[in-house]
Amino acid sequence: MQTVEQVAQEQAAETPARRRGPADIWAFLSYAVLSVLVMSQLWRDPNGRLLAGNRDDHNIFLFMIAHAERVVFAGENPFHSSRLNVPDGVNMMANTAVLALGLPLAPVSHFLGVGVTVVLLITLGLAGTAAAWYWVLSRHLVTSRVAAWIGGLWCGFCPAMISHGNGHVNFVSQYVIPFIVWQALRLREPGRAVRGGIILGLLIVLQVFINEESLLFTALALGVFVVAYGLMARTSAKRDAPHMLKGLGVAALVSGSLLAYPLWYQFFAPGNYHGQPFEPDHYATDLASLGFFARQSLAGYGALTRHMSVSATEDNTFFGPVGLLMIIVSIVVLWRSVAARAAAIAGFVLLVMSLGPELVFFGHRTGVPLPFALISHAPVIDLVSVTRFAIVTSTIAGVLLALAADRARDFPAKKRRLFQIGLVLALVPLFPKPSPIVRADPLPPFLTQGTWKQYVTGDRTLVAVPLPDVTTGRTGMRWATLSHFAYPTPRGYFMGPANPPENNTGSWSAPPRFTSNVLWRVREYGIRPQLTAADRARITEDLIFWRAAVVVLVPNSRNGDDLLATLTDALGPPQQVGGVEIWDVRYLAVPSKE
């Protein structure tokens, strides 16, 4: 019995090349237009707006892109940033540095601003992922360009991708994944071990510098697919296994050689960490979300979605009732294909993993234990957000819909029309709405006019208050990134060890210090502390540790009057310079970096 792939390849060989060109152009153009539509509000002012769905992660990718710009234009170490979290810096390999994206676009960041690069990358990520899946589907898996377009549309613009478009540059940039999958599966062909293995190895290296989590998810899905396929088609699996193992060996040798030092730096250099700052069940998929709509879908209702999703960037399922039904129908239609069954099994296994250690339904913990509890603390697995395993399920669903749409062309007219109506009813409610934005305060003249240069020289820092941190110090970190890290700054939002060497568990911010704790409490609760002489001495000690040259109060900060009073108590009256209140602390003698 021929597989879907074999039939598609034979029919594709009979398709005139001239018929492919216009269809491909229209497909790519439609993806580009839709992607621009989704990001249209951010495109209006990339450096002056932030994505409302996740301002924190938008901020952290501004940091990643600003770092890449400094690598190219200032010779910064690509694997380590010395401009954030002074004096320790940030292990960029232990973060999602997207070096493969940021480095080529460094000129855009340098001349147009890092905000432009971020919105450009998200736009290209959505459209590029759709186009990549369309290309693989249309060349290798289906004969209908419409079916391939549907598959690409789903894979590039499904609720999971639109959700991660709220700041997750890494997760929307999935355009290498289809080619990794296809090259890995082609290793079963005789004579492809060396060439195919080298190509696969290089693709793996490229993906590591885009997003390691997506690579891990892809490897897991391929592993489940291969095992499931092997159990259902043992004869062909035994025949193909030697070729595939040889090719995988070549891929491992190529990628391992090129990634040896970067991965060593990630897991063993200063700034490495283990685990996440939350339990594995904190970010898990709600089972009810499979049949509801995401907040950015045309039929979505945010107040309802929030009961089943922890974040606007983690709506990783939300297929809608008809969408879920059509996925199931597609599996039934393709059931005779061993490859399609194996793909469905892989999608189901990753979906179960995404549910976490305990079943949650419509926001309620059911107490029903799930298999993920057995591996939740396994190395590497403990570094990912559990719900993101469902991104794989969403992608596999798109591939199955494309295969079924291709197969449906051979249905009797009535069944074919029913399938087509089902697809329309499934896709239309999922049509994405433009990503919402918030306006950010403009940079003060103190920065835009270069006044800060009179204070910050050498390796001294500008300390913005509220201190750059996850959620509570967005503005200060944004100032630094939009200024291309022309000046270094302490603390920040990044992944690093919580409080080394005692606690190397992953944390979203720098280890706490006396001053950071005091100022955080003032900002959050508006309670002015009664500072003692010993407290002021500890604040001075922290400023010396941070190599501070000037302290700057961010205008319009929450509880800004209380922050001003606290800083005045600690450092004396401020000066009004360039639209901000500053404290000149260049008199502090900081130790040499040596």
C-alpha positions as CSV (number, residue, x, y, z in Angstrom):
1,M,0.0,0.0,0.0
2,Q,1.4,3.4,-0.9
3,T,1.8,6.1,1.7
4,V,0.3,9.5,1.3
5,E,3.8,10.8,0.7
6,Q,4.5,8.3,-2.1
7,V,1.3,9.2,-3.9
8,A,1.9,12.9,-3.5
9,Q,5.4,12.6,-4.9
10,E,4.2,10.7,-8.0
11,Q,1.4,13.3,-8.7
12,A,3.7,16.2,-8.0
13,A,6.1,14.9,-10.6
14,E,3.3,15.2,-13.1
15,T,2.5,18.8,-12.1
16,P,3.9,21.3,-14.7
17,A,6.4,23.6,-13.1
18,R,4.7,26.7,-14.7
19,R,1.6,25.9,-12.6
20,R,3.6,26.1,-9.4
21,G,5.1,29.5,-9.7
22,P,2.0,31.7,-9.6
23,A,0.4,29.6,-6.9
24,D,3.5,29.9,-4.8
25,I,3.8,33.6,-5.2
26,W,0.1,34.1,-4.2
27,A,0.6,31.9,-1.2
28,F,3.7,33.7,0.0
29,L,2.1,37.1,-0.6
30,S,-1.0,36.2,1.4
31,Y,1.1,35.1,4.3
32,A,3.1,38.3,4.2
33,V,-0.1,40.5,4.1
34,L,-1.6,38.6,7.0
35,S,1.6,38.8,9.0
36,V,1.8,42.6,8.5
37,L,-1.9,42.9,9.5
38,V,-1.3,41.0,12.8
39,M,1.6,43.3,13.6
40,S,0.2,46.5,12.1
41,Q,-0.3,48.4,15.3
42,L,3.3,47.9,16.4
43,W,4.6,48.8,12.9
44,R,3.2,52.2,13.3
45,D,5.8,53.1,15.9
46,P,8.2,50.1,16.7
47,N,10.5,52.1,19.0
48,G,7.7,53.9,20.8
49,R,5.2,51.1,21.5
50,L,5.2,47.8,23.3
51,L,3.1,44.7,22.8
52,A,0.4,44.7,25.4
53,G,0.1,40.9,25.6
54,N,3.6,40.6,27.2
55,R,5.5,43.8,27.7
56,D,8.2,42.0,29.7
57,D,9.1,39.6,26.9
58,H,9.0,42.3,24.3
59,N,11.5,44.1,26.5
60,I,13.8,41.0,26.9
61,F,13.9,40.6,23.1
62,L,14.8,44.3,22.7
63,F,17.7,43.3,25.0
64,M,18.6,40.3,22.9
65,I,18.6,42.3,19.7
66,A,20.6,45.2,21.3
67,H,23.2,42.7,22.3
68,A,23.5,41.3,18.8
69,E,23.9,44.8,17.5
70,R,26.8,45.4,20.0
71,V,28.4,42.1,18.9
72,V,28.7,43.4,15.3
73,F,29.3,47.1,16.0
74,A,31.2,47.0,19.3
75,G,32.9,43.6,19.3
76,E,30.9,42.3,22.3
77,N,31.3,38.6,23.1
78,P,28.3,36.9,21.4
79,F,27.9,34.4,24.3
80,H,28.1,37.0,27.2
81,S,26.7,40.5,27.7
82,S,28.6,42.8,29.9
83,R,26.1,45.7,29.5
84,L,23.3,44.3,31.6
85,N,23.4,43.0,35.2
86,V,26.7,44.8,35.9
87,P,29.1,43.6,37.2
88,D,28.3,39.9,36.6
89,G,26.8,40.3,33.1
90,V,24.5,37.8,31.4
91,N,25.2,34.3,30.0
92,M,23.6,34.8,26.6
93,M,23.7,31.1,25.7
94,A,21.7,30.4,28.8
95,N,19.1,32.8,27.5
96,T,17.2,32.9,24.2
97,A,19.7,35.2,22.5
98,V,18.3,34.5,18.9
99,L,21.8,35.2,17.6
100,A,21.1,33.7,14.2
101,L,18.4,36.4,13.8
102,G,19.9,39.4,15.6
103,L,23.3,39.3,14.1
104,P,22.3,39.4,10.4
105,L,19.9,42.3,11.2
106,A,22.4,44.2,13.3
107,P,22.6,47.0,10.7
108,V,18.8,47.4,10.9
109,S,19.1,47.7,14.7
110,H,22.0,50.1,14.5
111,F,20.4,52.5,12.1
112,L,16.6,52.1,12.6
113,G,16.5,51.0,16.2
114,V,16.1,47.6,18.0
115,G,12.3,48.1,18.1
116,V,12.2,47.9,14.3
117,T,14.2,44.7,14.3
118,V,11.9,43.1,16.8
119,V,8.7,43.8,14.8
120,L,10.4,42.8,11.6
121,L,11.5,39.5,13.1
122,I,8.0,38.7,14.4
123,T,6.5,39.6,11.1
124,L,9.0,37.5,9.1
125,G,8.6,34.7,11.7
126,L,4.8,34.4,11.2
127,A,4.9,34.6,7.4
128,G,8.2,32.7,7.1
129,T,6.9,29.8,9.2
130,A,3.8,29.6,7.1
131,A,5.8,29.8,3.9
132,A,8.3,27.1,5.0
133,W,5.5,24.6,5.8
134,Y,3.8,25.5,2.5
135,W,7.0,24.7,0.7
136,V,7.6,21.4,2.4
137,L,4.0,20.3,2.0
138,S,3.6,21.4,-1.6
139,R,6.9,19.8,-2.7
140,H,6.8,16.6,-0.8
141,L,3.5,15.8,0.9
142,V,0.5,17.0,-1.0
143,T,-0.4,17.6,-4.6
144,S,-3.0,20.4,-4.1
145,R,-1.6,23.9,-3.7
146,V,-4.8,24.8,-1.8
147,A,-4.2,22.0,0.6
148,A,-0.6,23.2,1.1
149,W,-1.8,26.8,1.6
150,I,-4.2,25.7,4.3
151,G,-1.5,23.7,6.0
152,G,0.9,26.6,5.9
153,L,-1.8,29.0,7.0
154,W,-2.5,26.9,10.1
155,C,1.1,26.3,11.0
156,G,2.1,29.9,10.7
157,F,-1.0,31.6,12.0
158,C,-2.7,29.2,14.4
159,P,-3.6,30.6,17.8
160,A,-0.4,29.3,19.3
161,M,1.7,31.2,16.9
162,I,-0.4,34.4,17.1
163,S,-0.2,34.1,20.9
164,H,3.6,33.9,20.9
165,G,3.7,36.8,18.5
166,N,3.1,39.0,21.5
167,G,6.9,39.3,22.0
168,H,8.3,35.8,21.6
169,V,10.6,36.3,18.6
170,N,12.1,32.9,19.2
171,F,8.8,30.9,19.1
172,V,7.3,32.6,16.0
173,S,10.6,32.0,14.1
174,Q,9.8,28.3,13.2
175,Y,10.8,28.4,9.5
176,V,13.8,26.1,10.0
177,I,11.8,23.4,11.7
178,P,9.9,22.1,8.6
179,F,13.3,21.5,6.9
180,I,14.7,19.8,9.9
181,V,11.8,17.4,10.0
182,W,11.9,16.7,6.3
183,Q,15.7,16.2,6.3
184,A,15.5,13.9,9.3
185,L,12.8,11.7,7.7
186,R,14.8,11.6,4.3
187,L,17.7,10.0,6.1
188,R,15.9,6.6,5.6
189,E,16.7,6.8,1.9
190,P,19.8,4.9,0.8
191,G,22.8,7.0,-0.1
192,R,21.8,10.0,1.9
193,A,23.6,9.3,5.2
194,V,26.6,11.7,4.5
195,R,25.0,14.5,2.5
196,G,21.7,14.4,4.4
197,G,23.5,14.1,7.7
198,I,25.6,17.2,7.0
199,I,22.6,19.2,6.0
200,L,20.6,18.1,9.0
201,G,23.6,18.9,11.3
202,L,23.9,22.4,9.9
203,L,20.1,23.0,10.3
204,I,20.3,21.9,13.9
205,V,23.1,24.4,14.6
206,L,21.1,27.1,13.0
207,Q,18.0,26.3,15.1
208,V,20.1,26.2,18.3
209,F,20.8,29.9,17.7
210,I,17.2,30.6,17.1
211,N,15.4,28.6,19.8
212,E,16.6,25.5,21.5
213,E,13.2,24.8,23.0
214,S,11.6,24.4,19.6
215,L,14.5,22.0,18.7
216,L,13.9,19.9,21.8
217,F,10.1,19.7,21.0
218,T,10.8,18.7,17.4
219,A,13.3,16.0,18.5
220,L,10.8,14.6,21.0
221,A,8.0,14.6,18.4
222,L,10.2,13.0,15.8
223,G,11.3,10.4,18.3
224,V,7.7,9.5,19.1
225,F,6.9,9.5,15.4
226,V,9.7,7.1,14.5
227,V,8.9,4.7,17.4
228,A,5.2,4.7,16.5
229,Y,5.9,4.2,12.8
230,G,8.4,1.4,13.5
231,L,5.8,-0.5,15.6
232,M,3.1,-0.2,12.9
233,A,5.4,-0.8,9.9
234,R,8.1,-3.1,11.2
235,T,9.3,-4.4,7.8
236,S,10.0,-1.0,6.3
237,A,11.3,0.2,9.6
238,K,13.9,-2.5,9.8
239,R,14.9,-1.8,6.2
240,D,15.3,1.9,6.8
241,A,16.8,1.9,10.3
242,P,20.5,1.4,9.2
243,H,20.3,4.3,6.8
244,M,18.7,6.6,9.3
245,L,21.0,5.7,12.1
246,K,24.1,6.4,9.9
247,G,22.6,9.8,8.8
248,L,21.8,10.7,12.4
249,G,25.3,9.8,13.4
250,V,26.7,12.2,10.8
251,A,24.3,14.9,11.9
252,A,25.3,14.4,15.5
253,L,29.0,14.6,14.6
254,V,28.5,17.8,12.6
255,S,26.3,19.6,15.0
256,G,28.2,18.4,18.1
257,S,31.5,19.6,16.7
258,L,30.1,23.1,16.0
259,L,28.0,23.4,19.1
260,A,30.5,21.9,21.6
261,Y,31.8,25.3,22.9
262,P,28.5,27.2,22.8
263,L,26.7,24.4,24.8
264,W,29.6,24.2,27.3
265,Y,29.2,28.0,27.8
266,Q,25.5,27.6,28.2
267,F,25.7,24.9,30.9
268,F,29.0,25.5,32.6
269,A,30.2,29.1,32.2
270,P,29.3,31.8,34.8
271,G,25.6,32.7,34.7
272,N,24.4,29.1,34.1
273,Y,21.4,27.8,36.0
274,H,19.3,24.7,36.3
275,G,15.5,24.5,36.5
276,Q,12.9,27.2,36.2
277,P,11.7,29.7,38.8
278,F,8.3,27.9,38.9
279,E,6.9,24.4,39.4
280,P,6.2,22.4,36.3
281,D,2.4,22.6,36.8
282,H,2.4,26.4,36.9
283,Y,2.4,26.7,33.1
284,A,0.4,23.7,31.9
285,T,-2.2,23.3,29.2
286,D,-5.9,23.4,30.3
287,L,-7.7,20.5,28.7
288,A,-10.8,22.6,28.1
289,S,-8.7,25.0,26.0
290,L,-8.7,22.6,23.1
291,G,-12.3,23.5,22.2
292,F,-12.4,27.2,23.0
293,F,-11.0,30.2,21.2
294,A,-7.8,32.2,21.9
295,R,-8.1,35.8,23.0
296,Q,-6.7,37.1,19.6
297,S,-8.8,34.9,17.4
298,L,-11.8,36.6,15.7
299,A,-14.2,34.6,17.8
300,G,-12.1,34.9,21.0
301,Y,-13.2,36.4,24.2
302,G,-10.4,37.4,26.5
303,A,-12.3,37.2,29.8
304,L,-13.2,33.6,29.0
305,T,-9.8,32.6,27.6
306,R,-8.0,33.8,30.8
307,H,-9.6,31.0,32.8
308,M,-7.8,28.5,30.6
309,S,-4.5,30.2,29.8
310,V,-1.8,31.7,32.1
311,S,-0.6,34.3,29.7
312,A,-1.5,36.0,26.4
313,T,1.7,34.5,25.0
314,E,0.7,30.9,26.0
315,D,-2.5,30.3,24.2
316,N,-1.0,27.1,22.8
317,T,-4.1,25.2,21.8
318,F,-7.5,26.9,21.5
319,F,-8.6,25.2,18.2
320,G,-12.2,26.1,18.6
321,P,-15.0,23.5,18.6
322,V,-15.2,23.1,14.8
323,G,-11.4,23.2,14.5
324,L,-11.0,20.4,17.0
325,L,-13.7,18.4,15.2
326,M,-11.9,18.9,11.9
327,I,-8.6,17.8,13.3
328,I,-10.3,14.6,14.5
329,V,-12.0,14.2,11.1
330,S,-8.6,14.6,9.4
331,I,-7.1,11.8,11.5
332,V,-10.0,9.5,10.6
333,V,-9.7,10.4,6.9
334,L,-6.0,9.6,7.0
335,W,-6.1,6.6,9.3
336,R,-5.1,4.1,6.6
337,S,-1.8,6.0,6.2
338,V,0.8,4.7,8.7
339,A,2.8,7.9,8.5
340,A,-0.4,10.0,9.3
341,R,-1.2,7.7,12.2
342,A,2.3,8.0,13.6
343,A,2.1,11.9,13.3
344,A,-1.2,11.9,15.1
345,I,0.2,9.8,17.9
346,A,3.2,12.1,18.2
347,G,0.9,15.1,18.4
348,F,-1.2,13.3,21.1
349,V,1.8,12.4,23.2
350,L,3.1,16.0,23.2
351,L,-0.3,17.2,24.0
352,V,-0.5,14.9,27.1
353,M,3.0,16.2,28.1
354,S,1.7,19.8,27.8
355,L,-1.0,19.0,30.3
356,G,1.6,18.8,33.1
357,P,1.6,16.5,36.1
358,E,-2.1,17.1,37.1
359,L,-5.1,17.4,34.8
360,V,-6.6,21.0,34.8
361,F,-10.0,21.6,33.3
362,F,-11.4,25.1,32.8
363,G,-9.0,26.5,35.4
364,H,-9.8,23.9,38.1
365,R,-7.3,21.3,39.3
366,T,-9.0,17.9,39.1
367,G,-6.5,15.9,41.2
368,V,-6.1,13.4,38.3
369,P,-2.4,12.6,38.0
370,L,-0.8,12.6,34.5
371,P,2.4,10.9,33.1
372,F,4.4,14.1,33.0
373,A,4.9,13.9,36.7
374,L,7.3,11.1,36.1
375,I,9.7,13.2,34.1
376,S,9.0,16.8,35.2
377,H,12.3,17.2,37.0
378,A,14.4,15.4,34.4
379,P,17.5,17.4,33.2
380,V,16.7,19.6,30.2
381,I,13.0,18.9,30.5
382,D,13.0,21.0,33.7
383,L,14.2,24.0,31.7
384,V,11.0,24.3,29.5
385,S,7.5,25.7,30.1
386,V,5.3,22.6,30.0
387,T,2.4,24.1,28.1
388,R,4.7,24.8,25.1
389,F,4.8,21.1,24.2
390,A,1.3,21.8,22.7
391,I,2.9,24.0,20.1
392,V,4.0,20.7,18.4
393,T,0.4,19.4,18.6
394,S,-0.8,22.6,16.9
395,T,1.8,22.2,14.1
396,I,1.0,18.5,13.6
397,A,-2.7,19.5,13.4
398,G,-1.9,21.8,10.5
399,V,0.0,19.1,8.6
400,L,-2.9,16.6,9.1
401,L,-5.4,19.2,7.9
402,A,-3.4,19.8,4.8
403,L,-3.1,16.0,4.1
404,A,-6.8,15.5,4.7
405,A,-7.7,18.4,2.5
406,D,-5.6,16.9,-0.3
407,R,-7.2,13.5,0.2
408,A,-10.7,15.1,0.2
409,R,-10.4,16.0,-3.5
410,D,-11.1,12.3,-4.2
411,F,-14.2,12.2,-2.0
412,P,-17.7,12.0,-3.6
413,A,-19.1,15.5,-4.2
414,K,-21.3,15.6,-1.2
415,K,-18.6,14.5,1.3
416,R,-16.1,16.8,-0.4
417,R,-18.4,19.8,0.1
418,L,-19.0,18.9,3.7
419,F,-15.3,18.7,4.4
420,Q,-14.7,22.0,2.7
421,I,-17.5,23.7,4.7
422,G,-16.0,22.2,7.9
423,L,-12.7,23.7,7.0
424,V,-14.2,27.2,6.5
425,L,-16.2,27.0,9.7
426,A,-13.0,25.9,11.5
427,L,-10.6,28.5,10.0
428,V,-12.8,31.7,9.9
429,P,-13.3,32.0,13.7
430,L,-9.6,31.5,14.2
431,F,-8.7,34.4,11.9
432,P,-6.2,36.5,13.9
433,K,-6.8,40.0,15.2
434,P,-4.0,42.6,15.3
435,S,-1.8,42.3,18.3
436,P,-2.7,45.0,20.9
437,I,-0.1,47.5,21.9
438,V,0.5,50.1,24.6
439,R,2.3,53.3,24.2
440,A,5.7,53.6,26.0
441,D,6.9,56.9,27.5
442,P,9.5,58.6,25.2
443,L,13.1,58.6,26.2
444,P,14.0,61.7,28.2
445,P,16.3,64.4,26.8
446,F,18.9,63.3,29.4
447,L,19.3,60.3,27.1
448,T,18.3,61.5,23.6
449,Q,20.6,64.6,23.9
450,G,23.5,62.6,25.2
451,T,23.6,64.5,28.5
452,W,24.3,61.2,30.3
453,K,27.7,61.0,28.7
454,Q,28.9,63.8,31.1
455,Y,28.3,61.5,34.0
456,V,28.8,57.9,32.7
457,T,32.4,57.2,31.5
458,G,34.6,54.2,31.3
459,D,33.0,51.1,32.9
460,R,30.7,53.1,35.2
461,T,26.9,52.6,35.0
462,L,23.7,54.5,34.9
463,V,21.3,53.2,37.6
464,A,17.7,53.7,36.6
465,V,15.1,53.6,39.4
466,P,12.9,51.5,39.5
467,L,15.8,49.2,39.0
468,P,15.6,47.2,35.7
469,D,13.9,43.9,36.6
470,V,11.2,41.6,35.4
471,T,7.8,43.5,35.4
472,T,8.8,46.3,37.8
473,G,11.7,47.9,35.9
474,R,10.7,47.7,32.3
475,T,11.4,51.4,31.5
476,G,15.0,51.5,32.7
477,M,15.8,48.4,30.7
478,R,14.1,49.7,27.7
479,W,16.1,53.0,27.9
480,A,19.3,50.9,27.8
481,T,18.3,48.8,24.8
482,L,16.9,51.7,22.8
483,S,20.2,53.5,23.5
484,H,22.0,50.5,22.0
485,F,23.6,49.8,25.4
486,A,25.8,52.8,24.9
487,Y,26.0,52.7,28.7
488,P,26.0,49.7,31.0
489,T,23.3,49.2,33.6
490,P,22.9,46.9,36.7
491,R,20.3,44.2,37.1
492,G,17.6,43.5,34.5
493,Y,15.2,40.9,33.1
494,F,17.0,37.8,32.0
495,M,17.4,34.2,33.0
496,G,20.2,33.5,35.4
497,P,21.0,31.8,38.8
498,A,18.7,33.0,41.6
499,N,21.4,33.5,44.3
500,P,24.7,31.8,43.5
501,P,26.6,29.9,44.7
502,E,24.0,28.8,47.3
503,N,21.1,28.7,44.9
504,N,21.6,28.1,41.2
505,T,17.9,27.6,40.3
506,G,16.8,29.6,37.4
507,S,15.5,33.1,38.1
508,W,14.1,35.9,35.9
509,S,16.2,38.6,37.6
510,A,19.5,39.3,39.2
511,P,20.2,38.0,42.8
512,P,18.6,40.3,45.4
513,R,20.5,43.0,47.2
514,F,19.5,45.3,50.0
515,T,18.9,48.3,47.8
516,S,16.9,46.4,45.2
517,N,14.7,44.9,47.9
518,V,14.1,48.3,49.5
519,L,13.3,50.1,46.3
520,W,11.0,47.2,45.1
521,R,8.9,47.5,48.3
522,V,8.7,51.2,47.9
523,R,7.5,51.0,44.3
524,E,5.0,48.1,45.0
525,Y,3.5,49.3,48.3
526,G,4.3,53.0,48.6
527,I,5.7,52.6,52.1
528,R,8.7,54.9,52.8
529,P,11.3,53.2,54.9
530,Q,13.0,54.9,57.9
531,L,16.6,54.6,56.8
532,T,19.3,54.3,59.4
533,A,22.9,55.1,59.0
534,A,23.6,51.4,58.5
535,D,20.9,51.3,55.8
536,R,22.5,54.2,53.9
537,A,25.9,52.5,54.2
538,R,24.5,49.4,52.6
539,I,22.9,51.4,49.8
540,T,26.3,53.0,49.1
541,E,27.9,49.6,49.2
542,D,25.4,48.4,46.5
543,L,26.0,51.4,44.3
544,I,29.7,50.7,44.5
545,F,29.0,47.1,43.6
546,W,27.0,48.3,40.6
547,R,29.8,50.7,39.6
548,A,27.2,53.5,39.6
549,A,28.1,56.9,38.2
550,V,24.6,58.4,38.2
551,V,21.2,57.4,39.7
552,V,18.2,58.4,37.6
553,L,14.6,58.4,38.7
554,V,12.3,57.2,35.9
555,P,9.5,59.8,35.4
556,N,5.9,58.7,36.0
557,S,7.0,55.7,38.0
558,R,4.5,54.0,40.2
559,N,4.7,55.5,43.7
560,G,7.3,57.9,42.2
561,D,7.0,60.4,45.1
562,D,7.9,57.7,47.6
563,L,10.8,56.6,45.5
564,L,12.0,60.2,45.2
565,A,11.7,60.6,49.0
566,T,13.6,57.4,49.7
567,L,16.4,58.2,47.2
568,T,16.7,61.7,48.7
569,D,16.9,60.3,52.2
570,A,19.7,58.0,51.1
571,L,21.7,60.2,48.7
572,G,20.6,63.8,49.3
573,P,18.7,66.2,47.1
574,P,18.5,65.4,43.4
575,Q,19.4,67.6,40.4
576,Q,16.9,68.3,37.6
577,V,18.8,67.5,34.4
578,G,17.4,66.7,31.0
579,G,13.8,66.1,32.1
580,V,14.8,63.7,34.9
581,E,15.9,63.8,38.5
582,I,19.4,62.5,39.0
583,W,21.9,61.9,41.8
584,D,25.5,62.3,40.8
585,V,27.5,59.5,42.6
586,R,30.7,59.7,40.6
587,Y,32.4,60.5,43.9
588,L,32.1,56.8,44.9
589,A,35.3,55.0,44.5
590,V,34.6,51.8,42.7
591,P,37.1,49.0,42.5
592,S,39.0,48.3,39.3
593,K,37.6,45.6,37.0
594,E,40.9,43.9,37.2
